[in-house]
Amino acid sequence: MSRVFLETRVPGIAKTYEFSADSVMSVGTIKKAMIDQISAVENMTVFPDPDKVLMCSIDMNGLLQDSETLGSIGIKSGGTIMLI
């Protein structure tokens, strides 16, 4: 298990955040944690329906599936993802 540091862009509010996660965590778990943390920092509901939020890899040019783990799909520290 290793830590992965990610730059996370949220175009809906034109902001970028930095997160870290374990490489063995699922995309779905990480996405939920990011949504919760962003909403807490912004003190508002950023994503009205969290179940419909998509997580995309800018570096890999594609959508990430909730059941995948960061390590299994090759997401590495310094990568950029987007929540839409």
KAMOJO-V102837 format. One line per field, one symbol per residue. phi: phi as a letter, one per 40 degrees, with the letter a starting at -180 (. if undefined). burial: # if it has 16 or more other ideal C-beta (glycine too) atoms within 10 Angstrom, else .. Layout:
# KAMOJO-V102837
phi->???
burial->???
This chain:
# KAMOJO-V102837
phi->.bcbbbcbcbccbfbbbbbbacccccdcccdcccdcccccccfaccbdbdcbcbbbccccfacbcdccbdccbgcbdgcbbbbb
burial->...#.#.###..........#.#.###..##..##..#.......##.....#.###......#....##....#...#.###.
